[in-house]
Amino acid sequence: MPQRTYTSARPVVSLNLTPRILGILGSAALLAVGVLYAFAIRPGTGDLAPPGPVKLIGVSAWGRLSPSSEVISLVPAANSDGARVESLLVQEGDEVTAGQPVAILATSARREAALRESQARLEVARARLEQVKQGSERNDIRAQESVVRRLEFDLDNTRRQFHRIDGLFKRGASTDEERDNSEWKLRQNESLLDQSRAQLDRLKVVRPADLLVAEAEVAQAQAAVRVAEEDLAATKVSSPFGGVVLRIHTRPGQRIAEEGIVDLGATQEMHAVAEVYEEDIGRVRTGMKATVRVPGLDWQGTGEVISMSRVVSRKVIFSNDPVADTDARVVETRIRLQPDDSKKVSLLSNARVEVVIDAP
């Protein structure tokens, strides 16, 4: 009997696994095992344990070194009339105290002369006031006093003459006419004396209107002296605080530069001003410790957060990363360096630093 042959209708697939495919499958298996191992399996339940909280490691920011006072530029008062510097009293690196003169402007001599003139005008006004308080001219008063003394002498003589004639009249030795003439002369001399005494009193009396005018002239002269003193003081540029002269912009003989005359800073205490990103500032508190490092220098110091700006501003200090976010919003945070670290970086004002704040 012939042997029958059966053919299956379903195609037969041949698994031809090359070494490359086997390697890929093995890597996938290892990756799956790693994922399962990353999620801890609770014993006895078979459930995956939830991942733990992410632990943040501080707040990083770029910043700059700054004196505690910031770096300020000394400029003269607004009424300096664009003067030039006559003499410079300091050099770069000099330490200055609060109120110490730093420079003298060329307008000093002219304004000193104006002050002396105003002081002389004040003396004249004061003399005028004293004259008004004393009354009229002393010569006029002395002349009137002489008139009063002469009239007093005449009155005494007239009074004695009247008493003599009156006595004779009572004894019948004088006529009525002689007595009347003597009495009339007596009354006339009394009237003249009263008038002269009144004139003398008027010369000695100070009139209120004259006194007010003289006092106003004194006040005006005093105000002029104060203005002249302020103008003279404006020609002397002084340091507002104790610090160090960091840079000189204007030398003697030059007109004052736009940058001012000198730059000052209180470098006895140095700070790091960090630009903390707006989204990180909520994690920062005053009193937190911070690490400060100057890139490119073998220096690292520590400090403490002492203040945070109340204004959110744009970032102005950038790293060397070309893809850094130049429009980032930041909050300036001031960190006071330790005293030993301040001394080491006192000559590095405005140097760029890396800051890490120990924030949770």
Buried (B, 14 or more C-beta within 10 A) or exposed (E): EEEEEEEEEEEEEEEEEEEEEEEEEEEEEEEEEEEEEEEEEEEEEEEEEEEEEEEEEBBBBBBBBBBBBEBBBBBBBEEBEEBBBBEBBBEEEBEBEEEBEBBBBBBBEEBEEBBEEBBEBBEEBBEBBEBBEEBBEEEEBEEBBEBBEEBEEBBEEBBEEBEEBBEBBEEEEBEEEBBEEBBEBBEEBBEBBEEBBEBBEEBEEEEEEBEEEBBEBBEEBBEBBEEBBEBBBBBBBBBEBBBBBBBBBBEEEEEBBEBBBBBBBBBBBBBBBBBBBEEBBEBBEEEBBBBBBBEEEEBEBBBBBBEBBEEEEEBEBBEEEEEEEEEEBBBBBBBBBBEEBBBBBBEBBEBBBBBBBBBE
